[in-house]
């Protein structure tokens, strides 16, 4: 029963967050890639695919690491801890991706400025 509760909640959250990031991240990526919509959409789709693979894969792997559950309280604590861990990892991964994209945008702008100055 714990597995079912855990997987239903976890996959639901992963899909909702993934769709939200994909939809709302598009304008940010278009800006990062200087209105190159094709590149931004391609990167956005690749990020979503990697996001799903990483998070659903991690969720399935953690099924192996369970202790025996004897009470409802233990069920709530274990499922909450596992879901909380995944939510934390989602947040860290999201912040890391944003940080990388901001650095890439700054490097691209600096390169573009240097090329403009040289010509």
N, C-alpha and C positions, 0 to 999 in steps of 0.2 A: 504494500500500500504506500509506503514511504517513497518508493521509486516513482510510482505513478504521480503522486502529488508533486514531488520534486521536478520531474521531467515536464509535466504540464505547465507549471508556473515558470520554470526556467526557459523553456522553448518559447512560450508566449512572450515573456519579457524580451528575450533576445530578438524575436521577430519584430515586435513593436518598436523597440529602440533602433534596430537596424533600418527599418523603413523610415522612421523619423529622421535619423541621421542622413540617410540617402537623399530624402526629399529636401530637407533643410540645408544640407551641406552643398547642394548643387550651386547655389549662387556664390557661396564662399569659394568653391573650387574654380568657378568661372572667373572670379576676380583674381585668384591666385595665378591662374594660367592666362591672364590678360585677354579675356574675352574669347579664348580658343575653346569654343563650346564642345567640339568633338573630343579634344583632349580631356577637358574637364569631365565630360560624361563618361569617357572611357575609364579614367582614374576613379571616378565615383563608383562605377560598377565593379571595378577590381577591388576597391576597398570594401564594398558590401560583401562580395564573395569571400574575401579573406576573413572578414568579420564573422560571417556565418560559420565558415569552416573551423575557425579557431574556437569560437565560443560554444558551438554545439558539440564539437569534438571534446573540448574540455569538460563540458557538462556530462557527456557520456563516460569519459575516463573516470570522473569522480564517483561514478556509481560503484566502482570497485572498492572504494575506500569508505566503507560504512561499518558502524558498530551495530551490535544487536540492540534493537529498540524494544523496550518492555512497557513503556508508559506513553500516554499521550503527550506529556510534558517533554519527554526525550524526543519524540517525533517532531514536535514543534521546534525544539532547540536545534536539532540536527538539520532539519530542512531549512530553517531560518539561517543558520550559519552557512550552509552550502550556497543558498541563494544570495545571501549577503556577500559572500566571497566572489561570486560571479559578477554581481553588480559593481563591486569595488574594482574588479579587473576590467570591466567594461569602461568604467570611468577613467582609469589609468590609461588604458589603451586609447581612448578617445582624446585625452589631453596630449598624449605622446604624438598621435597623428596630427593634431592641430599644430603642435610645436614644430614638427618636421615640415609641415606645409608652410608655416610662416617663415621659417628659415629658408626654404626653397624659394619662396616669393621674394624675399630680400636679396638673395643671391642673384636671382633672375633680373631684378630691377637694377642692381649694381652693375651687372654685366651689360645690360641694355644701355645704361647711362654711360659706361665706359666706352662702348662701341659708338655711341652718338658723339661723344667728345672727340674721339679719334678720327672721325670722318668729317 
